[in-house]
Amino acid sequence: MSLASLDSCIDAEHPKAYEDYTAGQYLDERLRESD
């Protein structure tokens, strides 16, 4: 599942702040931090 920013939320005044992630990547990173 993609956790990418919505195109309608990104513009010149509000650039993308984070790289695109998937739910699996996000969960994997959180689980690694808890070890």
Beta strands, then each sheet from edge to edge (+ up, - down):
end
